[in-house]
Amino acid sequence: MRITLLSFSFFILLFSTLNTYGQNRCRIGGGDFTINTTEGCAPLYVEWKNNVPNYTFVSYDLIYGGGEPTLTSRTSYTYPQAGSATLLQYGVTKSGEEFSKCVSIKIYESRAVTTQYSSCGGGKIVMSFTDDAILKAYDEIEIKWGDGETIKWQKGNPLIFEHSYTNVATPPTVSITGLYSGGKACSKGVTYNLPIKFERPQLNEIQMTAVEMRNDGTIRLTYKGVAGIPTNIQYSTDGSTYTTSGKRLTGGTQPYDIKGLNKDQTYKVRLSSEDLCQGSTETQPLATMTLSGASIDGANTLKWSQYADASQFEGYDLLRDGTIIKSFTAIGETTFTDQDVECGTFVEYQVVARLKTATSTSAAFGIKVETGSAKPLTGGSVSVLDKSSVVIKADVPGAGPNTSYELSIERAEAGSTLFKKIITLYNENSYVDNNAKTDELSYCYRMSYENSCGQKVPVSEPICTILLKKNLTTLNWTADSPILGGFDEYNVVQTGSAGSSEDIPVQKNTSYTVKLNSQSDLEYNFLIKAVSPDGDFESLSNVINYRRSAGVFVPDAFTPNGDGFNDILEAKSEQLQSFDMSVMNRWGVVVFHSDDIAKGWDGTVEGTNAPVGYYYYKMTFVDDINQTVEKSGTFMLLR
């Protein structure tokens, strides 16, 4: 009965105390507990542990609102949604004193931002955020477009925005994440992955490939259209306000002319196609190029506009009469002085801006050179064409389709100082001399020219054909330069009968020993090649044929009777490294010996005519592949 009365007295005291502090529970004080966290991302798991000793009663209100608490004995809780909460600890000690402690808890929003998108055609999409409590909770939104590009949406920015994809072959996935700043316990929310499906992706195929300003002020645009999609062709002088020149719906690659413009002004051109979002999709603009220049002191100084968009730029090509004379890689390189021009010549220049996916070409700019002096010939060559022909080439300064000049060519046999004019060419810089014996002689040539102003240059230094000869296993050739301005080295070109080919560098040497073995082709053609340092000119020699291991020929009779025919017994071969031969009579007596294949027997023995009859020979020789060969036989001496 006493225990029952005590319990009843405790609950009376508790009820009395709760009524006393009903509106100020957090102000009682004296409570103590540890807690794992007080802020974080929703859902936030919180757990705690009482630290008050000697208590009779302790409990908690998980979301204390300041009034009568809703008490529970649990020691953990997961706060499911964003917001703020107060965790109240309340209890009574064994001595009857009550205690309390309150802790504020902050739960941050972590739900994904509500996002929608529309595909407008091509690679263009329009995305929007829903302006709700979730969006308002975050400090900023990170958007990863799935094509390598990332942006951050800030509070106050428009809720609707666009993005354009270059590649529409693979549908991307956009990742959208809410972020918190300022070192908060929650750094970001849940990432929302939004798959993108492209509608009418062929809009991306509408692109420009070339733009060219013409001399009459017409911009010739080359582009690819898509059938059925209305496309406006637009141009601008300032890059912000565009004027529509026309509209087309046809597909495929096609030209379009924007007429009535100023060729000396730069314009930007773009295509604008109607999309599925009641808007338009614009291509990246292409800028036109301008070019100007002047003739000063015999040289042409040129200047062109810097291309307007560095992100598209790859380089410039400067053309003279349709041929590239100089390329540039820096976008700021916009001047050049062309000194390779001649008095009286008229030349046309254009500059082409090479872009990542297109080109932009200026109008042609023409200059006539009125001053300056004729420049000497600095490039030219002579080359053997066949057994009777030599081709002569010259690099005439300033030569082009709009130039006029006379080129004179003189010839002399190598070693002679007597040059004779063989031809005068008009506006041509190459000639074939068909009156030569290239296997027997080397020919030297000199050249001079007269430009359209009547200015003449002295004759050039002689350049001579390469004459190649063979002496046994050694190739020798003439040393006179075959290229005007010189060359770096000779190359021996070795071509085998089985199809093998090799260029053998020999520096400036004028001889070469053939190196063959038993695995080499049976027959080779050799020629000598020289090339100018810039690679513009090449000279070839005559061709020498070489048979591997050709052997030695000895006649089966000779007649040393002094008539000048067949008076000497000679062994014949062209490709031996060494030679030794003895002739013996029928009794084995040596009547003649030689280690020089060029030295034969005249049919005498110690000044006396040897008798008519059969004789024997024995020889030993080393051939061109280092094989030692012994050979013997008989022959008849007749008179």
C-alpha positions as CSV (number, residue, x, y, z in Angstrom):
1,M,0.0,0.0,0.0
2,R,2.9,2.3,0.6
3,I,4.5,1.7,-2.8
4,T,1.2,2.5,-4.5
5,L,0.9,5.8,-2.6
6,L,4.5,6.8,-3.6
7,S,3.9,6.1,-7.4
8,F,0.7,8.1,-7.2
9,S,2.5,11.0,-5.5
10,F,5.2,11.0,-8.4
11,F,2.6,11.3,-11.1
12,I,0.8,14.0,-9.2
13,L,4.1,15.9,-8.9
14,L,4.9,15.4,-12.7
15,F,1.5,16.6,-13.7
16,S,1.8,19.6,-11.5
17,T,5.3,20.5,-12.9
18,L,4.2,20.1,-16.5
19,N,1.4,22.6,-15.9
20,T,3.7,25.0,-14.2
21,Y,6.2,25.2,-17.1
22,G,3.7,24.4,-19.9
23,Q,4.9,27.3,-22.2
24,N,8.5,27.5,-21.2
25,R,9.7,23.9,-21.2
26,C,13.2,24.8,-22.7
27,R,13.8,27.3,-19.9
28,I,13.9,24.8,-17.1
29,G,17.5,23.9,-17.7
30,G,19.7,21.3,-16.0
31,G,19.3,18.8,-18.8
32,D,22.2,17.2,-20.7
33,F,22.4,14.9,-23.7
34,T,24.9,14.2,-26.6
35,I,23.6,14.3,-30.2
36,N,25.3,13.0,-33.4
37,T,24.4,16.0,-35.6
38,T,22.3,19.1,-35.5
39,E,22.0,19.9,-39.3
40,G,22.3,18.1,-42.6
41,C,20.4,17.0,-45.8
42,A,16.9,15.5,-45.6
43,P,16.2,12.8,-44.7
44,L,18.4,13.6,-41.6
45,Y,19.0,10.8,-39.1
46,V,19.6,12.1,-35.5
47,E,20.4,10.0,-32.4
48,W,21.1,11.2,-28.9
49,K,22.1,9.9,-25.4
50,N,21.0,11.2,-22.0
51,N,23.9,12.4,-19.7
52,V,21.8,13.3,-16.6
53,P,22.6,10.9,-13.7
54,N,20.2,9.8,-11.0
55,Y,17.1,10.5,-12.9
56,T,13.7,9.0,-12.2
57,F,12.1,10.0,-15.5
58,V,13.5,11.3,-18.8
59,S,11.7,11.7,-22.2
60,Y,11.9,13.7,-25.4
61,D,9.7,15.8,-27.8
62,L,11.1,15.3,-31.3
63,I,9.5,18.4,-32.7
64,Y,8.9,20.7,-29.8
65,G,6.7,23.6,-30.7
66,G,6.8,25.6,-27.5
67,G,3.6,24.4,-26.0
68,E,2.6,21.2,-24.2
69,P,5.3,18.6,-25.2
70,T,4.5,15.3,-26.8
71,L,7.0,13.1,-25.0
72,T,8.5,9.8,-26.1
73,S,11.3,7.7,-24.7
74,R,13.0,7.0,-28.1
75,T,16.6,8.1,-28.6
76,S,16.8,8.4,-32.4
77,Y,14.7,9.9,-35.2
78,T,14.9,10.5,-39.0
79,Y,13.6,13.9,-40.0
80,P,12.1,13.3,-43.4
81,Q,11.7,16.8,-44.9
82,A,13.5,20.1,-45.0
83,G,12.8,22.6,-42.3
84,S,13.8,23.4,-38.7
85,A,12.9,21.5,-35.5
86,T,13.6,21.7,-31.7
87,L,14.5,18.5,-29.9
88,L,13.3,18.8,-26.2
89,Q,14.7,16.7,-23.4
90,Y,12.6,16.7,-20.2
91,G,13.0,14.7,-17.0
92,V,12.9,14.5,-13.1
93,T,15.7,13.5,-10.8
94,K,15.4,11.1,-7.9
95,S,15.3,14.1,-5.6
96,G,12.2,15.4,-7.4
97,E,13.9,18.2,-9.4
98,E,12.9,18.5,-13.0
99,F,15.4,19.3,-15.8
100,S,15.3,20.1,-19.6
101,K,17.4,20.9,-22.6
102,C,16.5,22.0,-26.1
103,V,18.6,21.7,-29.3
104,S,17.8,23.3,-32.6
105,I,18.0,21.0,-35.7
106,K,18.3,22.3,-39.3
107,I,17.2,19.9,-42.1
108,Y,18.2,21.1,-45.7
109,E,16.2,20.4,-48.8
110,S,17.7,17.6,-50.9
111,R,14.9,16.8,-53.3
112,A,15.6,17.1,-57.1
113,V,14.7,20.3,-58.8
114,T,11.5,20.0,-60.9
115,T,12.7,20.3,-64.5
116,Q,11.0,20.2,-67.9
117,Y,12.4,20.5,-71.4
118,S,11.3,20.7,-75.0
119,S,13.3,19.6,-78.1
120,C,13.1,22.3,-80.7
121,G,14.8,20.5,-83.6
122,G,18.4,19.9,-84.4
123,G,20.4,20.0,-81.2
124,K,18.5,22.8,-79.6
125,I,16.5,22.3,-76.4
126,V,14.6,24.7,-74.2
127,M,14.7,23.8,-70.4
128,S,12.7,25.3,-67.5
129,F,12.6,25.0,-63.7
130,T,9.4,25.0,-61.6
131,D,9.5,28.0,-59.2
132,D,8.6,26.1,-56.1
133,A,9.9,25.7,-52.5
134,I,12.5,23.1,-53.7
135,L,14.1,25.5,-56.2
136,K,14.0,28.4,-53.7
137,A,15.8,26.3,-51.0
138,Y,19.1,25.9,-53.0
139,D,21.7,28.6,-53.4
140,E,22.4,27.6,-57.0
141,I,21.8,24.8,-59.5
142,E,24.5,22.9,-61.4
143,I,23.6,21.8,-64.9
144,K,25.8,19.3,-66.7
145,W,24.5,19.1,-70.3
146,G,26.1,15.8,-71.1
147,D,28.3,17.2,-73.9
148,G,31.1,18.3,-71.7
149,E,29.6,21.7,-70.9
150,T,28.5,22.7,-67.4
151,I,26.8,25.9,-66.2
152,K,25.4,27.1,-62.9
153,W,22.0,28.7,-62.6
154,Q,21.9,31.5,-60.0
155,K,18.9,32.8,-58.1
156,G,17.4,35.6,-60.0
157,N,18.3,34.1,-63.4
158,P,15.5,33.3,-65.9
159,L,13.7,30.1,-65.3
160,I,13.7,29.2,-69.0
161,F,16.9,28.9,-70.9
162,E,18.3,27.2,-74.1
163,H,21.2,24.9,-75.0
164,S,22.3,23.6,-78.4
165,Y,24.1,20.3,-79.0
166,T,26.5,19.9,-81.9
167,N,26.3,16.1,-81.9
168,V,22.7,14.7,-82.2
169,A,23.7,11.1,-83.1
170,T,23.8,10.1,-79.4
171,P,21.1,11.3,-77.1
172,P,22.7,12.9,-74.0
173,T,21.5,12.9,-70.4
174,V,21.4,16.2,-68.5
175,S,22.4,16.1,-64.8
176,I,20.7,18.7,-62.5
177,T,21.9,19.2,-58.9
178,G,20.9,21.7,-56.3
179,L,23.9,23.2,-54.5
180,Y,24.4,25.0,-51.1
181,S,27.2,27.5,-50.5
182,G,28.9,28.8,-47.4
183,G,30.2,25.6,-45.9
184,K,26.8,24.2,-44.9
185,A,26.5,20.7,-43.5
186,C,24.5,19.8,-46.6
187,S,26.5,20.6,-49.8
188,K,24.1,19.4,-52.4
189,G,20.8,17.7,-53.1
190,V,19.9,14.6,-55.1
191,T,21.0,14.7,-58.8
192,Y,18.2,14.5,-61.3
193,N,19.2,12.8,-64.5
194,L,17.1,13.9,-67.4
195,P,17.4,11.9,-70.7
196,I,17.1,14.1,-73.8
197,K,15.4,12.9,-77.0
198,F,16.1,15.0,-80.1
199,E,13.2,15.9,-82.3
200,R,13.9,16.7,-86.0
201,P,17.7,16.2,-85.5
202,Q,18.3,17.0,-89.1
203,L,18.2,20.7,-88.3
204,N,21.8,20.3,-87.2
205,E,22.7,19.4,-90.8
206,I,21.9,22.9,-92.0
207,Q,25.4,24.4,-92.1
208,M,27.5,26.7,-94.2
209,T,30.7,25.3,-95.7
210,A,32.1,28.4,-97.6
211,V,31.6,32.1,-97.9
212,E,33.3,34.2,-100.6
213,M,33.2,38.0,-101.2
214,R,33.2,38.7,-104.9
215,N,34.5,41.8,-106.6
216,D,31.0,43.1,-107.5
217,G,30.0,43.2,-103.8
218,T,28.2,39.8,-103.9
219,I,28.7,37.3,-101.1
220,R,28.6,33.8,-102.5
221,L,27.4,31.5,-99.8
222,T,27.7,27.7,-100.0
223,Y,25.5,25.7,-97.5
224,K,23.7,22.5,-97.0
225,G,19.9,22.8,-96.5
226,V,17.3,20.2,-95.5
227,A,14.2,19.8,-97.7
228,G,11.0,21.2,-96.2
229,I,12.7,23.2,-93.4
230,P,12.4,27.0,-94.0
231,T,15.8,28.6,-93.8
232,N,16.5,32.3,-93.8
233,I,19.8,33.6,-95.2
234,Q,20.9,36.6,-93.1
235,Y,23.8,39.0,-92.9
236,S,24.9,41.7,-90.5
237,T,27.5,44.5,-90.5
238,D,27.8,44.6,-86.7
239,G,27.1,41.0,-85.6
240,S,24.0,41.9,-83.6
241,T,21.4,43.1,-86.0
242,Y,20.8,40.7,-89.0
243,T,19.0,41.4,-92.2
244,T,17.2,38.5,-94.0
245,S,18.3,38.3,-97.7
246,G,16.0,35.4,-98.6
247,K,14.4,32.2,-97.6
248,R,14.7,28.7,-99.0
249,L,13.2,25.2,-98.3
250,T,15.3,23.1,-100.7
251,G,17.7,20.5,-99.4
252,G,21.3,19.5,-100.3
253,T,24.4,21.6,-100.9
254,Q,23.6,24.7,-102.8
255,P,24.9,28.3,-103.5
256,Y,23.2,31.5,-102.5
257,D,24.2,35.1,-103.5
258,I,23.7,38.1,-101.3
259,K,24.1,41.0,-103.7
260,G,24.6,44.7,-103.6
261,L,27.1,44.8,-100.7
262,N,30.5,46.6,-100.3
263,K,33.5,44.3,-101.0
264,D,35.7,46.4,-98.8
265,Q,33.5,45.9,-95.7
266,T,33.4,42.8,-93.5
267,Y,30.0,41.1,-92.9
268,K,28.7,38.2,-90.8
269,V,26.5,35.7,-92.5
270,R,24.3,33.1,-90.8
271,L,21.4,30.7,-91.4
272,S,18.3,30.9,-89.3
273,S,15.9,27.9,-89.5
274,E,12.4,27.6,-87.9
275,D,12.3,25.2,-85.1
276,L,9.6,23.3,-83.1
277,C,9.5,25.7,-80.2
278,Q,8.0,28.6,-82.1
279,G,11.5,30.0,-82.4
280,S,14.5,29.7,-84.6
281,T,17.9,27.9,-84.7
282,E,20.9,29.9,-85.9
283,T,24.1,28.6,-87.2
284,Q,27.4,30.0,-86.0
285,P,28.0,33.1,-88.1
286,L,30.8,33.2,-90.8
287,A,32.7,36.5,-91.3
288,T,33.8,37.7,-94.7
289,M,37.4,38.8,-95.4
290,T,38.7,42.0,-97.0
291,L,42.1,42.4,-98.8
292,S,44.0,45.5,-99.9
293,G,47.6,46.3,-101.0
294,A,50.0,48.5,-102.9
295,S,53.2,48.1,-105.1
296,I,56.2,49.7,-103.3
297,D,59.8,49.6,-104.6
298,G,59.2,46.5,-106.8
299,A,57.3,44.5,-104.1
300,N,53.6,44.1,-103.3
301,T,52.6,44.9,-99.7
302,L,49.3,43.2,-98.7
303,K,47.0,43.6,-95.7
304,W,43.8,41.8,-94.8
305,S,41.1,41.8,-92.1
306,Q,41.6,39.8,-89.0
307,Y,39.1,37.0,-88.8
308,A,36.3,37.9,-86.4
309,D,35.9,34.7,-84.4
310,A,39.1,33.1,-82.9
311,S,37.1,30.0,-81.8
312,Q,36.6,29.0,-85.4
313,F,40.0,30.1,-86.8
314,E,42.7,27.6,-88.0
315,G,44.8,29.7,-90.4
316,Y,45.1,32.0,-93.4
317,D,46.3,31.0,-97.0
318,L,47.5,33.8,-99.3
319,L,47.0,33.1,-102.9
320,R,48.7,34.7,-105.9
321,D,47.0,34.0,-109.2
322,G,45.2,31.0,-107.6
323,T,48.3,29.4,-106.1
324,I,49.1,29.5,-102.3
325,I,52.3,31.4,-101.8
326,K,52.2,31.7,-98.0
327,S,50.2,30.2,-95.1
328,F,49.8,31.7,-91.6
329,T,48.7,30.1,-88.3
330,A,48.3,33.1,-86.0
331,I,45.0,35.0,-86.2
332,G,46.9,38.3,-85.8
333,E,49.2,37.8,-88.8
334,T,47.4,40.0,-91.4
335,T,50.2,41.5,-93.5
336,F,52.7,40.2,-96.0
337,T,55.2,41.6,-98.5
338,D,55.5,39.7,-101.8
339,Q,58.9,40.3,-103.3
340,D,58.7,37.5,-105.8
341,V,57.2,39.7,-108.5
342,E,58.6,41.4,-111.7
343,C,58.2,44.8,-113.2
344,G,55.3,45.1,-115.5
345,T,53.5,42.0,-114.2
346,F,49.9,42.1,-113.1
347,V,49.0,39.6,-110.3
348,E,45.8,38.9,-108.4
349,Y,45.7,38.0,-104.7
350,Q,43.1,36.5,-102.5
351,V,43.2,35.5,-98.8
352,V,41.4,32.5,-97.4
353,A,40.6,32.1,-93.8
354,R,40.6,28.4,-93.0
355,L,38.0,27.6,-90.3
356,K,37.1,24.4,-88.4
357,T,34.2,23.6,-90.7
358,A,34.3,26.2,-93.5
359,T,36.4,28.7,-95.4
360,S,36.0,32.4,-95.9
361,T,37.6,33.9,-99.1
362,S,38.2,37.6,-99.9
363,A,37.5,39.3,-103.1
364,A,40.4,39.3,-105.6
365,F,42.8,42.2,-105.4
366,G,45.0,43.0,-108.4
367,I,48.3,44.9,-108.5
368,K,50.5,45.8,-111.4
369,V,54.2,46.2,-110.5
370,E,55.6,49.4,-112.1
371,T,58.9,49.8,-110.4
372,G,61.9,47.7,-109.3
373,S,64.6,45.8,-111.3
374,A,64.7,42.3,-112.8
375,K,65.7,39.7,-110.3
376,P,68.3,37.0,-111.2
377,L,67.3,33.4,-111.8
378,T,67.8,31.5,-108.5
379,G,66.2,28.1,-109.4
380,G,66.6,25.7,-112.3
381,S,67.7,22.3,-113.3
382,V,68.8,20.0,-116.1
383,S,67.8,16.3,-116.2
384,V,68.4,13.5,-118.6
385,L,65.0,12.4,-120.1
386,D,66.3,9.5,-122.3
387,K,69.3,8.7,-124.5
388,S,68.8,11.7,-126.7
389,S,66.8,14.2,-124.6
390,V,67.5,16.6,-121.8
391,V,64.7,18.6,-120.0
392,I,65.7,22.2,-118.8
393,K,63.6,24.0,-116.2
394,A,63.8,27.5,-114.7
395,D,62.1,29.3,-111.9
396,V,61.5,32.7,-113.4
397,P,60.8,35.4,-110.7
398,G,57.2,36.6,-110.7
399,A,56.1,34.1,-113.4
400,G,52.4,33.5,-113.5
401,P,49.4,33.4,-115.8
402,N,49.3,37.2,-115.9
403,T,53.0,37.8,-116.5
404,S,55.0,38.2,-119.8
405,Y,58.7,37.3,-120.2
406,E,61.2,35.7,-122.6
407,L,63.5,32.9,-121.5
408,S,66.7,32.2,-123.5
409,I,68.6,28.9,-123.2
410,E,72.2,28.3,-124.2
411,R,74.1,25.0,-124.5
412,A,77.7,23.8,-124.5
413,E,79.3,20.5,-124.1
414,A,80.8,19.9,-120.7
415,G,84.3,21.4,-120.4
416,S,83.7,23.9,-123.2
417,T,83.3,27.6,-122.7
418,L,81.5,28.1,-126.1
419,F,77.8,28.4,-125.4
420,K,75.3,28.7,-128.2
421,K,71.7,29.8,-127.9
422,I,69.4,26.9,-128.7
423,I,65.9,28.4,-128.0
424,T,64.0,31.5,-126.8
425,L,60.8,30.7,-125.0
426,Y,57.9,33.0,-124.6
427,N,56.0,32.8,-121.2
428,E,57.3,29.2,-120.8
429,N,59.8,28.0,-118.2
430,S,60.7,24.5,-119.4
431,Y,62.2,23.0,-122.6
432,V,63.2,19.6,-123.9
433,D,66.5,19.5,-125.9
434,N,66.2,16.5,-128.2
435,N,69.6,16.8,-129.8
436,A,71.8,15.2,-127.2
437,K,73.7,12.0,-126.7
438,T,73.3,11.6,-122.9
439,D,75.1,8.2,-122.7
440,E,78.2,9.8,-124.1
441,L,78.5,13.4,-123.1
442,S,77.5,15.8,-120.4
443,Y,75.8,19.0,-121.6
444,C,75.9,22.4,-119.8
445,Y,73.2,25.0,-120.1
446,R,72.8,28.7,-119.2
447,M,69.6,30.7,-119.0
448,S,68.6,34.4,-119.0
449,Y,65.3,36.2,-119.3
450,E,63.8,39.5,-120.1
451,N,60.7,40.8,-118.3
452,S,57.7,42.7,-119.7
453,C,59.4,46.0,-118.8
454,G,62.3,45.2,-121.1
455,Q,64.7,44.5,-118.2
456,K,67.2,41.8,-118.8
457,V,69.2,39.7,-116.4
458,P,72.7,38.3,-117.0
459,V,73.0,34.6,-117.9
460,S,72.9,32.2,-115.0
461,E,75.7,30.0,-113.8
462,P,76.1,26.8,-116.0
463,I,74.2,23.7,-114.9
464,C,75.2,20.4,-116.4
465,T,73.7,17.0,-117.0
466,I,75.0,14.1,-114.9
467,L,77.0,11.7,-117.1
468,L,77.2,8.2,-115.5
469,K,79.9,5.7,-116.5
470,K,80.8,2.2,-115.4
471,N,84.3,0.8,-114.8
472,L,84.1,-2.8,-113.7
473,T,82.2,-2.6,-110.4
474,T,82.7,1.1,-109.9
475,L,80.2,3.8,-111.1
476,N,81.7,7.3,-111.8
477,W,79.9,10.5,-112.8
478,T,80.6,14.1,-113.6
479,A,80.9,16.6,-110.8
480,D,79.4,19.8,-112.4
481,S,76.2,21.0,-110.6
482,P,73.0,20.0,-112.3
483,I,70.8,22.4,-110.2
484,L,70.9,26.2,-110.1
485,G,71.5,27.2,-106.5
486,G,73.1,23.8,-105.6
487,F,71.9,20.6,-103.9
488,D,72.6,18.7,-100.7
489,E,73.8,15.3,-101.9
490,Y,73.7,12.7,-104.7
491,N,71.7,9.6,-104.4
492,V,72.5,6.3,-106.3
493,V,69.2,4.9,-107.5
494,Q,69.5,1.1,-107.8
495,T,66.6,-0.7,-109.4
496,G,66.6,-4.5,-109.7
497,S,65.1,-6.7,-112.4
498,A,63.0,-8.4,-109.7
499,G,61.4,-5.1,-108.7
500,S,63.6,-4.0,-105.8
501,S,64.5,-0.3,-105.6
502,E,66.7,1.6,-103.3
503,D,68.0,5.2,-103.0
504,I,71.6,5.1,-101.7
505,P,72.9,8.5,-100.4
506,V,76.5,9.2,-101.2
507,Q,76.8,12.8,-100.1
508,K,78.8,14.8,-102.7
509,N,81.0,11.9,-103.8
510,T,81.2,11.2,-107.6
511,S,81.9,7.5,-107.5
512,Y,80.2,4.4,-106.0
513,T,81.3,0.8,-105.8
514,V,78.5,-1.6,-106.5
515,K,77.8,-3.9,-103.6
516,L,76.0,-7.1,-104.5
517,N,75.9,-10.7,-103.3
518,S,74.5,-14.1,-104.4
519,Q,71.0,-13.1,-103.2
520,S,70.9,-9.9,-105.2
521,D,68.8,-9.6,-108.4
522,L,70.5,-10.8,-111.6
523,E,70.4,-7.4,-113.3
524,Y,70.2,-3.8,-112.1
525,N,69.7,-0.3,-113.6
526,F,71.6,2.5,-111.9
527,L,71.2,6.2,-112.2
528,I,72.3,9.3,-110.2
529,K,69.8,11.7,-108.7
530,A,70.3,15.2,-107.2
531,V,67.5,17.3,-105.6
532,S,67.4,21.0,-104.7
533,P,67.1,21.8,-100.9
534,D,63.5,22.9,-101.3
535,G,62.6,19.9,-103.3
536,D,61.3,21.9,-106.3
537,F,64.0,20.7,-108.7
538,E,65.4,17.3,-109.5
539,S,68.1,16.1,-111.9
540,L,68.6,12.5,-113.1
541,S,71.6,11.0,-115.0
542,N,71.6,8.6,-117.8
543,V,70.9,4.9,-116.9
544,I,73.6,2.3,-116.6
545,N,72.8,-1.4,-116.9
546,Y,74.7,-3.9,-114.7
547,R,74.5,-7.7,-114.8
548,R,75.6,-9.6,-111.7
549,S,78.4,-12.1,-112.1
550,A,78.6,-11.6,-115.9
551,G,81.7,-13.9,-116.4
552,V,84.7,-13.7,-118.8
553,F,84.6,-14.2,-122.6
554,V,87.7,-15.6,-124.5
555,P,87.5,-16.1,-128.3
556,D,88.2,-19.6,-129.7
557,A,90.6,-18.2,-132.4
558,F,92.6,-15.1,-133.3
559,T,94.7,-14.0,-136.3
560,P,97.7,-11.9,-135.4
561,N,98.6,-11.0,-139.0
562,G,98.8,-7.3,-138.7
563,D,95.7,-6.5,-140.7
564,G,94.1,-4.7,-137.8
565,F,91.3,-7.2,-137.3
566,N,91.4,-9.8,-134.5
567,D,95.1,-9.3,-134.0
568,I,95.0,-9.6,-130.2
569,L,93.8,-12.4,-128.0
570,E,91.7,-10.5,-125.4
571,A,89.6,-11.7,-122.4
572,K,86.5,-9.6,-122.0
573,S,84.5,-8.7,-118.9
574,E,83.2,-5.5,-117.3
575,Q,82.8,-6.4,-113.7
576,L,85.9,-8.1,-112.3
577,Q,87.7,-7.1,-109.1
578,S,90.9,-9.0,-110.0
579,F,92.2,-11.0,-113.0
580,D,95.1,-13.4,-113.8
581,M,95.6,-15.3,-117.1
582,S,98.3,-17.5,-118.5
583,V,98.7,-18.9,-122.1
584,M,100.5,-22.2,-122.7
585,N,101.7,-24.1,-125.8
586,R,100.9,-27.8,-126.4
587,W,103.9,-28.8,-124.2
588,G,102.7,-26.7,-121.3
589,V,105.2,-24.0,-121.6
590,V,103.9,-20.5,-120.6
591,V,104.2,-18.2,-123.6
592,F,102.1,-15.3,-122.2
593,H,100.9,-14.0,-118.8
594,S,98.8,-11.0,-117.7
595,D,97.1,-9.7,-114.6
596,D,95.4,-6.9,-116.5
597,I,92.3,-7.8,-118.4
598,A,92.9,-4.9,-120.7
599,K,96.3,-6.3,-121.8
600,G,96.0,-9.2,-124.4
601,W,98.5,-11.5,-126.3
602,D,99.8,-10.4,-129.7
603,G,100.8,-13.9,-130.7
604,T,104.5,-13.4,-130.2
605,V,107.0,-15.1,-127.8
606,E,110.0,-12.9,-126.9
607,G,109.4,-10.9,-130.1
608,T,109.1,-13.9,-132.4
609,N,105.8,-15.0,-134.0
610,A,104.5,-18.0,-132.2
611,P,103.7,-21.0,-134.5
612,V,100.2,-21.6,-135.8
613,G,98.2,-24.2,-133.8
614,Y,96.2,-24.8,-130.6
615,Y,97.1,-23.2,-127.4
616,Y,95.7,-23.5,-123.8
617,Y,94.7,-20.8,-121.3
618,K,94.1,-20.8,-117.6
619,M,92.7,-17.9,-115.7
620,T,91.7,-17.0,-112.1
621,F,89.4,-14.0,-111.4
622,V,87.3,-12.5,-108.6
623,D,83.9,-11.4,-109.7
624,D,81.6,-8.6,-108.5
625,I,80.1,-10.7,-105.6
626,N,83.6,-11.7,-104.3
627,Q,83.6,-15.1,-105.8
628,T,87.0,-16.6,-106.9
629,V,86.5,-18.3,-110.3
630,E,88.9,-20.5,-112.2
631,K,88.5,-21.0,-115.9
632,S,90.4,-22.8,-118.7
633,G,90.1,-23.5,-122.4
634,T,91.7,-23.8,-125.8
635,F,91.9,-21.5,-128.8
636,M,93.5,-21.6,-132.3
637,L,96.2,-19.2,-133.5
638,L,95.9,-18.6,-137.2
639,R,97.8,-16.3,-139.6
